[in-house]
Amino acid sequence: MSFLLDPPALFVLGILLYFAGNKLKLERLARITIGAMIVLTFISFSLLLYSDVFRCVFPVICNGISGSEFMFHSNITGIYKNDVPLLLVIVSFVLYPVWIFLGYAVSIILTKRMRVSKEVCSYQNIKSRKKISQTAYSVVRYPDGQRNINDVDKAVRTAVDSLGGIKNFVKPGDKVMIKVNICGGVPELKATYTTKETAGCVVKMVRESGGEPFLCDADMVWTKFWPNARAEGWLEWAEKENVKLVNLSDTKIVRFDFGKDSMMPLERVSKEILDADVIISIPAMKTHMMTGVTLGMKNMYGTFPEIDKARYHMLGIDEVIYWVNHAFTPNLTIIDGSIGGETVGPLSCDSVDFRTIISSNNVVTADSIASQLMGFADPKEEIDHLKLAHDRGLGDASKKFDFNSLPYKHSSDGNWKLPDPEVSRFYVWGTHMLLKIPGWDTLFNIGSDFFLYDAARLPILKYFTPALLQMVNDIGKWSLEKKPDTPDKIKRKGTNVGIYSILVLISLYGFVSGGFLWKSSIDFSLGFLVAIILGALFSMRMKTKHLVATILSSIGVAYLVERFAVMAGMWRYIDNAAPSLFALFAIPIFVILILGSSYFLQRAFAYVKLKGKKLSLVPFALVLIAFIVFLQFEGYMSIISLNMSVIYAGFAVLGLLHNIRQPLEWNLSFAVVAVAFGGVMELLGSISGLWSYAFGEGMPVFLCLAWAINAWAACGISQIAGIDLRDGVDE
């Protein structure tokens, strides 16, 4: 790793991440997590090389140079650490995430461009364009109470029948494009995407009329079609219902001439939207932070296969919404208000059990009626794209809805929590101003990726989007609703505290009697204190037998390593003990810390769906291979004793025994935490002079990796005793 080799390496890894992610069908958050881990690994390792903590041990390319000299390739470039300003070094490290992102982004762009045709189409090529004789709309509300799929089916059919029935729109043999909202939703929030119940009813009606339906959406800035379709359950549903799903971004792309009056004369569109005989738009009924609402018209904006949506904001989002509806006007719009989304849409919505279906043969009218139901008194004046459509004759947004026509009053009728108009205007103004800065559109897309989509999915972070106060409220609510401990749990915690206190007291005795206290730096002492405190918190949450098993197995592992490694001269302590009393009883504290931290980290990996039985042994295999490689490169293979070789081999077998029974997210989190915590402790202790290594380096890489192998061995010993330490935390 170096400042010259890292950028191209990260760029290539970004490309590999894209194609491997597609091959393995990894979720978006899983790809982000893997990319972040790769970047952090590069930064950590390169930073330690730059700081001359690691010796440069790579064969052939190092030739005895130091870590910092390798980072600058001083033997070739003539540039040394002291020649380069620290600010430039910091900037170089900050750019590491950019390189892997560029590799990933280039892969997406090149893949998409392969599908772009030079063919230019016009309005004459649109098969679905038909004139409306008279505008009509219908609002149907199904019964309150227990949700029933038959109620939804009846409501949708009633709404369409009032417009003349589905046969008024679909003829036998028609290719029917049904635009649903898949990519514009968050899998965990059902209010953000079209319900499968509503879409399924429309599919049945189209088939009954002799049409050939397919459901579609296109990749968005913040998410891609297939991962989201899988996460929201559309893939499973489509297979069960034998419905074709189409990602418009994966289809043949042509250039469409919107006309000289449009701000985008030639724009890329899917050939599928041109070839469809009928277009049915089924949007989720929800608010939108920038456009006020996201209904039928905004749903058609989602047909653009272009991933870089920032350019449409630069052109004017409301103008773009108007023109796509002007060209590809839906023949039938069915607004899915069965579950609405209010407050800060489109991705951080609060659910509204609205039980309402709105249909119309005119998308502008449908949106206007739905907007009134949400609480907009005069949609054609309050919602810009509706005003454009009304003023330019695309549809009638002036029709007033009679709330008394509904079978029963809903508490949210005309009373939805709408985005604050002032906040929305400021957001739009700020976005447009930022997009005028050269290159900001790329940052806008990246920011949208995380803040609009990922932050809306991640626990805690998702509350930042609606409001910081909401997050504070939720934390307070959690604290108030937390159930008190039972007498048995209080007794167990007391027992655990007693056991853990004995362990800490012995380690502190060794810390003082061995002379560590007097030589320890403030950094190491504070770090050890933090480890003790966190270990205490984790130990209280553990089941007592698991805590005892962790301590005993860790002491056994520590004794073997500290005795025979010190005797082999691999490292030595200031008290020259083999083993050192401090190390013998401090290591179990860190193993408890590793177990507790891994327990929480695995939840994050599980949340991003970083799973897979076939891949569960990958972290173990990578750590073991890297351990052996660095043991050789760093020269310790030449001094390791036969006893230590046998011990590490045994530890590898014990680690395999544990890893083979655990899921990927646990094994990966355990490896990350063990290497990170172990590395920090080794480095701080070495800097303090509490111990030293055979070749005088600040910290051997193999020893950081050994922490994972040793901790896994402790888990393996407990596994043999019938105790799975992963299950040690008592909820």
C-alpha positions in Angstrom: 0.0 0.0 0.0 1.3 3.4 -0.9 0.1 6.8 -2.1 0.9 5.7 -5.7 -0.4 2.2 -5.6 -3.5 2.7 -3.4 -5.6 4.9 -5.8 -5.5 2.5 -8.7 -5.9 -0.5 -6.4 -9.0 1.0 -4.8 -10.3 2.0 -8.3 -10.0 -1.7 -9.4 -11.6 -2.9 -6.2 -14.5 -0.6 -6.8 -15.0 -2.2 -10.2 -14.7 -5.7 -8.6 -17.2 -4.7 -5.9 -19.8 -3.7 -8.6 -19.5 -6.9 -10.6 -19.2 -9.2 -7.5 -22.1 -7.4 -5.9 -24.2 -8.1 -8.9 -23.1 -11.7 -9.1 -23.8 -12.4 -5.4 -26.9 -10.2 -5.5 -25.7 -8.1 -2.5 -28.0 -5.5 -1.1 -27.0 -1.9 -1.5 -26.1 -1.4 2.2 -24.0 -4.6 2.1 -22.0 -3.1 -0.8 -21.6 0.2 1.1 -20.4 -1.7 4.1 -17.9 -3.8 2.2 -16.6 -0.7 0.4 -16.2 1.2 3.7 -14.4 -1.8 5.2 -12.0 -1.9 2.3 -11.3 1.8 2.5 -10.8 1.7 6.2 -8.4 -1.2 5.9 -6.4 0.7 3.3 -6.3 3.9 5.3 -5.4 2.1 8.6 -2.6 0.1 7.1 -1.2 2.9 5.0 -1.4 5.3 8.0 0.6 2.9 10.1 3.1 2.5 7.3 3.3 6.3 7.0 3.9 6.6 10.7 6.6 4.0 10.6 4.7 1.8 13.0 4.8 -1.2 10.7 8.0 -2.3 9.1 7.8 -2.5 5.3 8.1 -6.3 4.8 6.8 -6.8 1.3 9.3 -8.9 -0.6 11.0 -7.6 -3.8 9.3 -4.1 -3.7 10.6 -3.0 -0.3 14.4 -3.7 -0.3 14.9 -2.7 3.3 13.1 0.7 3.1 11.0 2.0 6.0 7.2 2.2 5.9 7.1 5.9 5.2 9.7 5.5 2.4 7.5 2.8 0.9 4.4 5.1 1.0 6.3 7.7 -1.1 8.5 5.1 -3.0 11.4 7.3 -1.9 13.9 4.9 -3.5 12.4 5.7 -6.9 10.8 9.2 -6.5 13.4 10.7 -4.2 10.5 12.1 -2.1 10.7 11.5 1.6 8.2 12.0 4.5 9.7 15.3 5.6 9.4 16.7 2.0 5.6 16.5 1.9 3.3 18.9 3.9 1.0 17.1 6.4 -2.0 18.8 4.8 -1.3 17.1 1.5 -1.0 13.7 3.2 -4.3 14.3 5.0 -6.0 15.2 1.6 -4.5 12.0 0.1 -6.1 9.9 2.8 -9.4 11.7 2.5 -9.5 10.9 -1.2 -9.3 7.1 -0.6 -13.2 6.7 -0.6 -13.3 8.7 -3.8 -11.1 6.2 -5.7 -13.3 3.1 -4.8 -16.4 5.1 -5.6 -15.1 6.1 -9.0 -14.3 2.5 -9.8 -17.8 1.5 -8.9 -19.4 4.5 -10.7 -17.4 3.9 -13.9 -18.7 0.3 -13.9 -22.3 1.5 -13.7 -21.9 4.2 -16.4 -20.1 1.9 -18.8 -22.7 -0.9 -18.2 -25.6 1.5 -18.8 -24.0 3.1 -21.9 -23.8 -0.3 -23.6 -27.6 -0.3 -23.7 -27.9 3.2 -25.2 -29.0 3.2 -28.9 -28.3 6.1 -31.3 -32.0 5.7 -32.5 -34.0 9.0 -32.2 -37.7 8.7 -31.6 -40.5 11.2 -31.5 -44.2 11.6 -30.5 -45.2 9.6 -33.5 -43.5 6.5 -32.1 -45.5 6.5 -28.9 -48.2 3.8 -29.2 -50.2 4.8 -26.0 -51.1 8.4 -27.0 -54.9 8.6 -27.1 -57.3 11.5 -26.7 -59.7 11.7 -23.7 -63.3 12.4 -24.6 -64.2 13.6 -21.1 -62.3 13.7 -17.9 -63.6 11.6 -15.1 -62.4 10.5 -11.7 -63.5 8.3 -8.8 -62.6 8.1 -5.1 -63.4 4.9 -3.3 -62.8 4.2 0.4 -63.0 0.6 1.6 -64.3 -0.3 5.1 -62.5 0.6 8.3 -61.3 -2.2 10.6 -59.3 -5.3 9.8 -57.4 -5.0 6.5 -58.7 -7.5 4.0 -57.2 -8.0 0.5 -60.8 -8.5 -0.8 -61.6 -5.0 0.4 -58.7 -3.6 -1.6 -59.6 -5.6 -4.7 -63.2 -4.4 -4.5 -62.2 -0.8 -4.0 -59.8 -0.8 -7.0 -62.4 -2.5 -9.2 -65.1 -0.1 -8.1 -62.8 2.9 -8.8 -62.0 1.7 -12.3 -65.6 0.5 -13.1 -66.8 4.0 -12.4 -64.6 5.2 -15.3 -66.2 2.7 -17.7 -64.3 -0.4 -16.6 -60.8 -1.7 -17.5 -62.0 -2.7 -21.0 -62.4 1.0 -21.7 -58.6 1.3 -21.5 -57.3 -2.2 -22.4 -58.1 -4.2 -25.5 -57.2 -7.8 -26.2 -53.5 -8.2 -27.1 -52.5 -4.8 -25.7 -49.1 -4.6 -24.2 -49.8 -2.8 -20.8 -47.0 -1.1 -19.0 -47.9 -0.7 -15.3 -45.7 1.9 -13.6 -45.5 1.2 -9.9 -43.3 2.8 -7.3 -40.6 0.3 -6.3 -37.3 2.2 -6.4 -38.7 5.3 -4.8 -39.5 3.5 -1.6 -37.7 2.2 1.6 -38.3 -1.5 2.1 -38.9 -1.0 5.9 -41.6 1.7 5.3 -44.6 0.2 3.4 -46.1 3.7 3.0 -43.2 4.7 0.6 -44.0 2.3 -2.2 -47.0 0.9 -4.1 -48.7 -2.0 -2.3 -48.7 -5.4 -4.0 -52.4 -5.8 -3.2 -53.3 -2.8 -5.4 -50.9 -3.7 -8.2 -52.1 -7.3 -8.1 -55.7 -6.3 -8.6 -54.8 -4.2 -11.6 -52.8 -7.1 -13.1 -55.8 -9.4 -12.8 -58.1 -6.8 -14.4 -55.7 -6.3 -17.3 -55.5 -10.0 -17.9 -59.3 -10.3 -17.7 -59.5 -7.7 -20.5 -57.0 -9.7 -22.6 -54.0 -7.5 -22.1 -50.4 -8.5 -21.4 -49.3 -6.6 -18.3 -45.8 -6.0 -17.0 -44.7 -4.0 -13.9 -41.8 -1.6 -14.1 -39.7 1.1 -12.5 -36.2 2.4 -13.1 -33.0 2.8 -11.1 -33.1 5.9 -9.0 -30.3 8.0 -7.5 -30.5 6.4 -4.1 -31.4 2.8 -5.0 -31.4 0.3 -7.8 -34.4 -1.7 -9.0 -33.5 -5.3 -8.4 -32.1 -5.0 -4.9 -35.1 -2.9 -3.8 -37.6 -5.2 -5.6 -36.1 -8.1 -3.6 -36.1 -6.2 -0.3 -39.7 -5.1 -0.7 -40.9 -8.5 -1.6 -41.7 -7.8 -5.3 -39.5 -10.6 -6.7 -41.2 -13.3 -4.6 -44.6 -11.9 -5.3 -44.0 -11.6 -9.1 -42.8 -15.2 -9.2 -45.9 -16.4 -7.4 -48.3 -14.4 -9.5 -46.4 -15.0 -12.8 -45.9 -11.3 -13.4 -43.1 -9.9 -15.4 -41.0 -7.2 -13.6 -38.9 -4.8 -15.8 -36.2 -2.5 -14.8 -36.4 0.2 -17.4 -32.8 1.1 -16.8 -31.8 -2.4 -18.1 -33.9 -2.2 -21.3 -32.9 -0.8 -24.7 -32.4 3.0 -24.3 -33.2 5.4 -27.2 -33.1 9.2 -27.5 -36.5 10.9 -27.5 -37.2 14.3 -29.0 -39.4 16.1 -26.5 -39.7 19.1 -28.9 -38.0 22.5 -29.4 -40.2 24.0 -26.6 -38.8 21.6 -24.0 -35.8 22.3 -21.9 -34.5 18.8 -22.7 -35.0 18.4 -26.5 -33.3 15.0 -26.7 -33.5 12.8 -23.6 -32.8 9.1 -23.1 -35.9 7.0 -22.4 -36.7 3.3 -22.4 -37.9 1.7 -25.6 -40.5 -0.1 -23.5 -42.4 3.1 -22.7 -42.7 3.8 -26.5 -43.8 0.3 -27.4 -46.5 0.0 -24.7 -50.1 0.2 -26.0 -51.4 1.3 -22.6 -49.7 3.0 -19.7 -51.2 2.6 -16.2 -49.6 4.6 -13.4 -50.1 3.3 -9.8 -48.2 5.6 -7.5 -48.0 5.4 -3.7 -49.9 8.3 -2.2 -47.3 10.4 -0.2 -45.8 13.8 0.4 -42.6 15.0 -1.2 -40.1 17.4 0.4 -39.4 19.3 -2.9 -42.5 18.9 -5.0 -45.1 18.8 -2.3 -46.6 15.5 -3.4 -45.4 12.5 -5.3 -48.4 11.0 -7.1 -49.3 10.1 -10.7 -47.3 12.7 -12.5 -44.2 12.3 -10.3 -44.5 8.5 -10.7 -44.0 8.9 -14.5 -40.8 10.9 -13.8 -39.5 7.6 -12.4 -39.6 6.0 -15.8 -36.4 7.9 -16.8 -33.6 5.2 -17.0 -31.0 7.9 -16.3 -29.4 7.3 -12.9 -27.9 10.8 -12.6 -31.1 12.5 -11.6 -29.2 15.6 -10.4 -29.2 16.9 -14.0 -33.1 17.0 -13.9 -33.0 19.2 -10.8 -30.6 21.5 -12.7 -33.1 21.7 -15.5 -36.0 22.3 -13.2 -37.7 19.3 -11.5 -41.3 20.5 -12.1 -40.6 21.2 -15.8 -39.2 17.8 -16.2 -42.2 16.2 -14.5 -44.5 18.1 -16.8 -42.7 17.1 -20.0 -42.5 13.4 -19.3 -46.2 13.4 -18.6 -46.9 15.5 -21.7 -45.1 12.9 -23.8 -46.0 9.7 -22.0 -49.4 10.6 -20.6 -50.8 7.7 -18.5 -54.0 6.3 -20.0 -55.2 5.4 -16.5 -54.0 6.6 -13.1 -54.8 4.7 -9.9 -53.4 6.4 -6.9 -52.7 3.8 -4.1 -53.9 5.5 -0.9 -54.5 2.3 0.9 -51.5 3.2 3.1 -50.4 6.8 2.7 -47.2 8.5 3.6 -47.2 11.9 5.3 -44.7 14.3 6.9 -41.3 14.4 5.2 -41.6 12.3 2.0 -40.7 10.6 -0.1 -38.5 8.4 2.0 -39.0 9.4 5.6 -42.8 9.1 5.6 -45.1 8.4 8.6 -47.7 5.9 7.6 -51.4 6.8 7.2 -53.9 4.0 7.2 -56.0 5.9 4.6 -57.9 3.0 2.9 -58.6 5.1 -0.2 -58.2 4.5 -3.9 -58.3 7.4 -6.4 -58.7 6.7 -10.1 -58.9 8.9 -13.2 -58.5 8.9 -16.9 -56.4 12.1 -16.5 -53.3 12.1 -14.4 -53.6 15.8 -13.6 -57.1 15.5 -12.2 -56.1 12.4 -10.2 -53.2 14.2 -8.6 -55.4 17.2 -7.9 -58.1 15.2 -6.1 -55.5 13.2 -4.1 -53.8 16.4 -3.1 -57.0 17.9 -1.8 -57.5 14.7 0.3 -54.1 15.2 1.7 -54.8 18.8 2.7 -53.9 21.1 -0.2 -56.8 23.6 -0.6 -55.9 24.6 -4.2 -53.4 22.2 -5.7 -53.1 24.0 -9.0 -51.7 27.0 -7.2 -49.8 25.2 -4.4 -48.1 22.5 -6.4 -45.9 23.8 -9.2 -46.0 20.8 -11.6 -49.8 20.7 -11.3 -50.0 24.4 -12.0 -47.8 23.9 -15.1 -49.9 21.0 -16.3 -53.2 22.8 -15.7 -52.1 26.1 -17.3 -50.7 24.3 -20.4 -53.8 22.2 -20.9 -52.5 18.7 -20.0 -55.4 18.3 -17.6 -57.9 19.9 -15.3 -56.5 20.5 -11.7 -59.4 22.8 -10.8 -62.0 20.2 -9.9 -63.1 20.4 -6.3 -63.6 17.2 -4.3 -66.7 16.9 -2.1 -65.5 15.2 1.2 -69.2 14.5 2.0 -69.2 11.9 -0.8 -67.0 9.5 1.2 -68.8 6.7 3.1 -67.1 7.7 6.4 -64.8 10.4 7.7 -61.2 9.6 8.2 -59.3 11.7 10.8 -56.6 12.5 8.1 -59.1 13.7 5.5 -57.6 17.0 4.3 -55.4 17.0 7.4 -52.2 15.2 6.4 -48.9 16.4 7.9 -47.5 18.2 4.9 -43.9 19.3 4.4 -43.4 22.8 5.8 -43.7 25.1 2.7 -40.9 27.4 3.9 -38.6 24.4 4.5 -39.5 23.0 1.1 -38.8 26.3 -0.7 -35.5 26.7 1.1 -34.5 23.1 0.2 -35.4 23.6 -3.5 -33.5 26.9 -3.6 -30.5 25.5 -1.8 -30.4 22.5 -4.1 -30.5 24.6 -7.2 -27.8 26.9 -5.9 -25.5 24.0 -5.0 -26.0 22.4 -8.4 -24.7 25.5 -10.1 -21.3 24.7 -8.6 -19.2 22.7 -11.1 -19.0 19.0 -10.1 -21.5 19.4 -7.4 -24.0 17.2 -9.2 -21.8 14.1 -8.5 -21.7 15.0 -4.8 -25.4 15.6 -4.9 -26.0 12.1 -6.1 -23.6 10.6 -3.6 -25.3 12.6 -0.8 -28.7 11.5 -2.0 -27.6 7.9 -2.0 -26.8 8.0 1.7 -28.9 10.8 3.3 -32.1 10.2 1.4 -32.1 6.4 1.2 -29.6 4.7 3.5 -30.2 7.1 6.4 -33.9 6.5 6.0 -33.3 2.8 6.6 -30.6 2.7 9.3 -31.8 2.7 12.9 -31.4 6.0 14.8 -30.0 7.7 11.6 -33.4 7.6 9.9 -34.8 9.9 12.6 -32.4 12.7 11.6 -34.3 13.2 8.3 -37.7 14.1 9.8 -36.2 16.0 12.7 -33.5 15.8 15.3 -36.1 16.3 18.0 -37.9 13.1 16.8 -34.7 11.1 17.5 -34.4 12.7 21.0 -38.0 11.9 21.6 -37.5 8.3 20.6 -34.5 7.9 22.9 -36.4 9.3 25.8 -39.4 7.1 25.0 -37.1 4.0 25.0 -35.7 5.0 28.3 -39.1 5.4 29.9 -40.5 2.2 28.4 -37.5 0.1 29.3 -38.8 -2.8 31.6 -37.2 -3.1 35.0 -34.9 -6.0 35.7 -36.4 -9.1 37.2 -35.1 -10.4 40.6 -33.3 -13.3 38.8 -31.6 -10.8 36.4 -30.5 -8.5 39.3 -29.0 -11.6 41.1 -27.2 -12.7 37.9 -25.8 -9.2 37.3 -24.5 -9.1 40.9 -22.8 -12.5 40.5 -21.2 -11.4 37.2 -20.0 -8.2 38.7 -18.3 -10.2 41.5 -16.6 -12.6 39.1 -15.5 -9.8 36.8 -14.2 -7.7 39.8 -11.9 -10.6 40.8 -10.6 -10.8 37.3 -10.0 -7.0 37.2 -8.3 -6.9 40.6 -5.8 -9.7 39.7 -5.0 -7.9 36.4 -4.5 -4.6 38.2 -2.3 -6.3 40.8 -0.1 -7.7 37.9 -0.2 -4.2 36.3 1.3 -2.6 39.5 3.6 -5.4 40.7 5.1 -6.0 37.3 6.1 -2.3 37.0 3.7 -1.5 34.2 1.9 1.3 36.0 5.1 3.3 36.5 6.1 3.2 32.8 2.7 3.2 31.2 1.7 6.3 29.2 -1.5 8.2 29.9 -2.9 6.8 26.6 -2.4 3.2 27.5 -3.7 3.7 31.1 -6.9 5.5 29.8 -7.4 2.9 27.1 -7.1 0.1 29.7 -9.5 1.9 32.0 -12.0 2.2 29.2 -11.6 -1.5 28.3 -12.3 -2.4 32.0 -15.5 -0.2 32.1 -16.9 -1.5 28.8 -16.0 -5.0 29.8 -17.9 -4.5 33.0 -21.0 -3.4 31.1 -20.8 -6.3 28.7 -20.1 -8.8 31.5 -23.3 -7.7 33.3 -25.3 -8.5 30.2 -23.8 -12.0 29.8 -25.2 -15.2 31.1 -23.0 -16.3 34.1 -21.9 -19.6 32.7 -20.9 -17.9 29.5 -18.9 -15.3 31.4 -17.1 -18.0 33.4 -16.4 -20.0 30.2 -15.0 -16.8 28.5 -12.7 -16.0 31.4 -11.4 -19.6 31.8 -10.9 -20.3 28.1 -9.2 -17.0 27.6 -6.8 -17.5 30.5 -5.9 -20.9 29.0 -5.2 -19.4 25.6 -3.3 -16.5 27.1 -1.1 -18.8 29.2 0.0 -20.9 26.1 0.6 -17.8 24.0 2.4 -15.7 26.6 4.6 -18.5 27.9 5.8 -20.1 24.7 6.0 -16.9 22.6 8.0 -15.1 25.2 10.3 -18.1 25.6 10.8 -18.1 21.8 11.8 -14.5 21.9 8.9 -13.2 19.7 8.3 -10.5 22.3 9.1 -9.7 25.9 7.6 -7.7 28.8 9.3 -5.3 31.1 9.0 -7.7 34.0 10.6 -10.5 31.9 7.9 -12.9 33.0 6.7 -15.8 30.9 3.8 -15.4 31.2 3.3 -11.9 32.6 0.6 -11.9 35.4 -0.8 -8.7 33.9 -1.2 -10.1 30.4 -2.6 -13.4 31.6 -5.5 -11.7 33.4 -5.9 -8.6 31.2 -6.5 -10.6 28.0 -9.8 -12.1 29.2 -11.0 -8.5 29.8 -10.3 -7.7 26.1 -12.0 -11.0 25.0 -15.1 -10.0 26.9 -14.9 -6.6 25.2 -14.5 -8.3 21.8 -17.5 -10.5 22.4 -19.7 -7.7 23.5 -18.8 -5.4 20.7 -19.1 -8.1 18.1 -22.6 -8.9 19.4 -23.7 -5.3 18.6 -21.7 -5.0 15.3 -23.2 -8.2 13.9 -26.6 -6.5 14.1 -25.4 -3.9 11.7 -24.1 -6.5 9.3 -27.3 -8.5 9.6 -29.4 -5.3 9.0 -27.6 -4.6 5.7 -28.2 -8.2 4.8 -24.5 -9.1 4.7 -25.3 -12.8 5.0 -24.6 -16.1 3.4 -23.9 -19.6 4.7 -21.4 -20.3 1.8 -19.4 -17.2 2.8 -19.4 -17.6 6.6 -15.8 -19.0 6.7 -14.4 -16.2 4.5 -13.4 -13.9 7.4 -11.7 -16.8 9.2 -9.9 -17.9 6.0 -8.7 -14.3 5.2 -7.4 -13.7 8.7 -5.6 -17.1 8.8 -4.0 -16.6 5.4 -2.9 -13.1 6.2 -1.6 -14.2 9.6 0.7 -16.8 7.9 1.8 -14.4 5.2 2.8 -11.7 7.6 4.4 -14.2 10.0 6.7 -15.0 7.1 7.2 -11.5 5.7 7.9 -10.0 9.0 10.5 -12.6 9.8 8.9 -14.2 12.8 8.6 -17.6 11.0 12.4 -17.9 11.4 12.2 -17.6 15.2 8.9 -19.2 16.0 9.4 -22.3 18.1 7.9 -25.7 17.4 5.7 -25.3 20.5 4.3 -22.1 19.2 3.7 -23.5 15.7 1.7 -26.4 17.2 -0.2 -23.9 19.5 -1.2 -21.7 16.6 -2.2 -24.7 14.5 -4.4 -25.9 17.3 -5.9 -22.5 17.7 -6.7 -22.5 14.0 -8.6 -25.8 14.4 -10.5 -24.4 17.4 -11.3 -21.2 15.5 -12.6 -23.2 12.6 -14.8 -25.2 14.9 -16.4 -22.0 16.2 -16.6 -20.2 12.8 -18.2 -23.1 10.9 -21.2 -23.0 13.2 -21.7 -19.2 13.1 -23.3 -16.9 10.4 -21.2 -14.6 8.3 -22.2 -11.4 10.1 -20.9 -12.7 13.4 -17.6 -14.1 12.0 -16.9 -10.8 10.2 -17.8 -8.6 13.1 -15.7 -10.7 15.4 -12.7 -10.5 13.1 -13.0 -6.7 12.6 -13.3 -6.0 16.3 -10.6 -8.4 17.5 -8.0 -7.1 15.0 -8.9 -3.5 15.7 -9.0 -3.7 19.5 -6.0 -6.0 19.7 -4.0 -3.8 17.3 -4.7 -0.6 19.4 -3.7 -2.3 22.6 -0.5 -3.7 21.1 0.5 -0.3 19.6 -0.2 1.7 22.8 1.7 -0.8 25.0 4.6 -0.9 22.6 4.8 2.9 22.4 4.7 3.0 26.2 7.6 0.6 26.4 5.6 -2.0 28.3 6.7 -4.7 25.9 8.9 -4.9 22.8 9.0 -7.1 19.7 11.8 -9.2 18.3 12.6 -6.9 15.4 12.0 -3.6 17.2 8.9 -2.5 15.2 6.1 -0.5 16.7 3.6 -3.3 16.0 3.8 -6.5 14.0 0.9 -7.0 11.6 0.7 -10.8 12.3 0.2 -10.1 16.0 -2.9 -7.9 15.3 -4.3 -10.8 13.3 -3.4 -13.2 16.0 -5.8 -11.5 18.3 -8.7 -12.8 16.2 -7.2 -16.3 16.0 -6.6 -16.4 19.8 -10.1 -15.1 20.6 -11.6 -17.6 18.2 -9.7 -20.4 19.9 -11.2 -19.3 23.3 -14.7 -19.6 21.6 -13.7 -23.0 20.2 -12.7 -24.3 23.6 -16.0 -23.1 25.1 -17.8 -24.7 22.1 -16.3 -28.1 22.9 -17.7 -27.6 26.5 -21.1 -27.1 25.0 -21.2 -23.3 25.4 -21.6 -21.0 22.4 -20.2 -17.7 23.5 -22.1 -15.9 20.7 -25.3 -16.7 22.6 -23.9 -15.3 25.8 -25.7 -12.0 25.9 -28.9 -12.2 27.9 -31.6 -9.9 26.4 
